[in-house]
Amino acid sequence: MSAYDTVLIERRGPVSTVVFNRPDKLNAIDSALREELKAAFAEVEADPETRVVVLAAEGRAFSAGVDLGDSPVGEGVESLLMDGFKPSLDAIATSQKPWIAAIQGACAGVGAAYALTCDLAVMEEDAYVYQAFAAIGLIPDGGNHWHMVQALGYKRAYAAIVGAEKLPAEACAACGLVNRVVPAGKARQAAQDWAETLAQGAPRTLRHAKTVLRQAVASTLDDTYAHEARLQSECALSKDAENAIAAFFRKEKPVFTGD
């Protein structure tokens, strides 16, 4: 476990879990947590033993969003978002590894952006995503508009934002904001189990599917087709594919090494 004040890193085999650790503040993100997330994300990305990352939180909430007592709204908010938050959010989106969010309780504001930027998400049945910005005359940030409109469509996203609606777990799953809903208290273990299963898969598949899908959102079918073809060629020439195909014909389970 690495030595941070507001973040924990837990490692179990090929799965690393990065944990928000300000439970007394509902994991509201202050300057210390914001900076430690950058370092912690870089650490797990550089770890050659880590194949899948879980993003979790201590206590009864995933995150209440920005700690307004530490990061007051006003002059400088644009640089705060661009220089303070975007690097760590980008680290998830551009990671060579899949990230799974384990969401409990309130998942609000920029805290929700961290969960929704992850590639996969598990949400407890009594948890909710909340964009409360309208109540204080602001708009969602951290990329939340993009996540909301991609999943909900324009009209539902607009209604949720201007009405500061709490989106319960089942609604989040129904629209695709999250993948799975689990009983209260079970998100972290469910995410860990899922991560361990994924970690047995081919690293190139995990990495390249993420790359193509994220670019496909803003690309044409032809561009996506060509991108797939280039990366498929790399996969097809790998030792992992050669060994897995041989195992298929032997009716054996393949072992993926990343070679």
C-alpha positions in Angstrom: 0.0 0.0 0.0 1.5 3.3 -1.0 1.8 6.2 1.4 -0.7 8.9 0.5 -2.8 11.0 2.9 -6.1 11.0 1.0 -5.7 8.0 -1.4 -5.2 4.3 -0.8 -3.8 1.9 -3.3 -4.5 -1.7 -2.7 -3.0 -4.5 -4.8 -4.4 -8.0 -5.2 -2.6 -10.0 -7.9 -3.2 -8.3 -11.3 -5.8 -5.9 -9.9 -5.0 -2.5 -8.3 -7.7 -0.5 -6.5 -7.3 3.2 -6.1 -9.5 4.4 -3.2 -10.8 7.9 -2.3 -10.0 8.2 1.4 -11.8 11.2 2.8 -14.8 9.4 4.2 -15.4 12.1 6.9 -16.0 14.6 4.1 -18.0 12.2 1.9 -14.8 12.0 -0.3 -15.3 15.6 -1.5 -12.2 16.4 -3.6 -9.9 19.0 -2.1 -6.5 20.1 -3.4 -4.7 17.3 -1.6 -6.9 14.6 -3.0 -6.8 16.2 -6.4 -3.0 16.2 -6.5 -2.7 12.7 -5.0 -5.0 11.2 -7.6 -2.6 12.3 -10.3 0.3 10.6 -8.6 -1.7 7.5 -7.7 -3.1 7.1 -11.2 0.4 7.4 -12.7 1.6 4.8 -10.2 -0.9 2.1 -11.1 -0.5 2.9 -14.8 3.3 2.3 -14.6 2.9 -0.9 -12.6 3.6 -3.8 -15.0 1.8 -6.3 -12.8 -1.5 -4.4 -12.8 -3.8 -5.4 -15.6 -7.1 -3.9 -14.4 -7.8 -0.9 -12.0 -10.8 -0.5 -9.7 -11.7 3.0 -8.6 -13.5 2.9 -5.2 -14.1 5.0 -2.1 -14.1 4.7 1.6 -17.2 5.4 3.7 -20.9 5.9 2.7 -20.4 8.0 -0.4 -18.4 7.6 -3.6 -17.8 11.4 -3.7 -19.7 14.5 -2.9 -17.9 16.4 -5.7 -15.6 19.4 -5.2 -14.8 20.4 -1.6 -16.1 24.0 -1.9 -14.5 24.9 1.4 -11.1 24.2 -0.2 -11.8 25.1 -3.8 -14.1 28.2 -3.7 -16.0 29.0 -6.9 -14.9 32.2 -8.7 -11.9 33.5 -10.5 -9.5 30.7 -11.4 -12.2 28.0 -11.8 -11.3 27.4 -15.4 -7.7 26.8 -14.7 -8.7 24.6 -11.7 -10.7 22.4 -14.1 -8.2 22.3 -16.9 -5.0 22.0 -14.8 -6.3 20.5 -11.6 -8.9 17.9 -12.6 -8.4 17.2 -16.3 -5.0 15.5 -16.1 -6.3 12.8 -13.7 -9.6 12.3 -15.6 -7.6 12.0 -18.8 -5.4 9.4 -17.1 -8.4 7.1 -16.8 -9.6 7.8 -20.3 -6.2 7.2 -22.0 -5.0 4.4 -19.7 -3.7 1.3 -21.3 -5.8 -0.6 -18.7 -9.5 -1.0 -18.1 -10.9 0.9 -15.1 -14.0 -0.2 -13.1 -15.8 2.2 -10.8 -17.3 0.8 -7.6 -20.1 3.3 -6.7 -21.9 3.6 -3.3 -24.0 6.4 -1.9 -23.8 9.8 -3.5 -21.8 10.1 -6.7 -22.0 13.8 -7.4 -20.4 16.6 -9.4 -16.8 16.2 -10.5 -16.7 13.0 -8.3 -19.3 11.5 -10.7 -17.0 12.5 -13.6 -14.3 10.2 -12.2 -16.8 7.3 -12.0 -18.3 7.9 -15.4 -15.0 8.3 -17.1 -14.1 4.7 -16.1 -14.7 2.1 -18.7 -17.1 0.0 -16.6 -19.1 0.7 -13.5 -20.8 -1.2 -10.7 -23.3 0.7 -8.6 -25.0 -0.2 -5.3 -28.8 -0.3 -5.4 -29.3 2.7 -3.1 -26.6 4.8 -4.8 -27.3 7.7 -7.1 -25.6 10.1 -9.6 -26.3 13.7 -8.8 -25.5 16.9 -10.7 -26.6 19.5 -8.2 -25.0 22.5 -9.9 -28.2 24.2 -10.9 -29.0 24.8 -7.2 -26.0 27.1 -6.9 -26.2 28.7 -10.4 -23.5 26.5 -12.0 -23.4 23.8 -14.7 -21.8 20.3 -14.5 -18.1 20.1 -15.2 -15.4 17.5 -15.4 -16.9 16.3 -18.7 -20.3 15.4 -17.1 -22.3 17.0 -19.9 -20.6 14.6 -22.3 -21.2 11.5 -20.2 -24.8 12.5 -19.5 -25.8 13.2 -23.1 -24.0 10.1 -24.4 -26.1 7.9 -22.1 -29.3 9.8 -21.7 -29.8 11.6 -24.9 -30.3 15.4 -25.1 -33.7 15.8 -23.5 -33.2 13.5 -20.6 -29.7 14.9 -19.9 -31.0 18.5 -20.0 -33.8 17.7 -17.7 -31.5 16.0 -15.2 -29.1 18.9 -15.3 -31.4 21.8 -15.0 -33.6 20.0 -12.6 -30.7 18.8 -10.4 -32.3 15.4 -10.5 -30.9 12.4 -8.6 -30.5 9.5 -10.9 -31.0 6.2 -9.0 -29.0 3.1 -9.7 -31.6 1.3 -11.7 -32.1 4.3 -14.0 -28.3 4.6 -14.4 -28.1 1.0 -15.5 -31.1 1.3 -17.8 -29.6 4.1 -19.7 -26.0 2.8 -19.7 -24.3 5.2 -17.3 -23.3 2.1 -15.3 -23.2 -1.6 -16.2 -24.4 -3.5 -13.1 -26.4 -2.8 -10.0 -25.6 -4.8 -6.9 -26.9 -4.9 -3.3 -25.8 -2.2 -0.8 -22.3 -2.7 0.5 -21.3 -5.0 -2.4 -20.0 -2.7 -5.1 -16.3 -2.9 -4.2 -16.3 -6.7 -4.0 -18.3 -7.0 -7.2 -15.9 -4.7 -9.0 -12.9 -6.6 -7.7 -14.4 -9.9 -8.8 -15.1 -8.5 -12.3 -11.6 -7.0 -12.5 -10.0 -10.4 -11.6 -12.0 -12.1 -14.4 -11.0 -9.4 -16.9 -7.4 -9.7 -15.8 -7.3 -13.2 -17.1 -8.1 -12.0 -20.6 -5.7 -10.9 -23.4 -4.1 -7.5 -22.5 -4.2 -6.4 -26.2 -7.9 -7.0 -26.3 -8.5 -5.0 -23.2 -6.3 -2.2 -24.4 -7.3 -2.0 -28.0 -11.1 -2.4 -27.6 -10.9 0.6 -25.2 -8.9 2.7 -27.6 -11.2 2.0 -30.6 -14.4 2.5 -28.7 -13.4 5.8 -27.2 -12.3 7.1 -30.6 -15.3 5.6 -32.4 -17.6 8.0 -30.4 -16.3 10.9 -32.4 -15.3 9.0 -35.6 -17.0 7.8 -38.8 -17.6 4.1 -39.5 -14.9 4.1 -42.1 -12.3 5.6 -39.8 -13.3 3.2 -37.0 -13.1 0.3 -39.5 -9.6 1.2 -40.5 -8.5 1.7 -36.9 -9.8 -1.7 -36.0 -8.0 -3.3 -38.9 -4.6 -1.8 -37.9 -5.0 -3.0 -34.3 -6.4 -6.4 -35.3 -3.3 -6.9 -37.3 -1.1 -6.3 -34.2 -3.3 -8.7 -32.2 -3.2 -11.4 -34.9 0.6 -11.3 -35.0 1.0 -11.6 -31.2 2.1 -14.7 -29.3 -1.0 -14.4 -27.2 -3.2 -15.0 -30.2 -1.0 -17.8 -31.5 -1.1 -19.6 -28.2 -4.9 -18.9 -27.6 -5.8 -20.3 -31.1 -3.7 -23.4 -30.4 -5.4 -23.8 -27.0 -8.8 -23.4 -28.7 -8.1 -26.4 -30.9 -6.8 -28.4 -27.9 -10.0 -27.4 -26.0 -7.9 -25.8 -23.3 -8.3 -22.5 -21.5 -5.7 -20.0 -22.8 -3.2 -18.2 -20.6 -2.5 -14.6 -21.7 0.8 -13.1 -21.0 0.7 -9.9 -23.1 3.4 -11.1 -25.5 
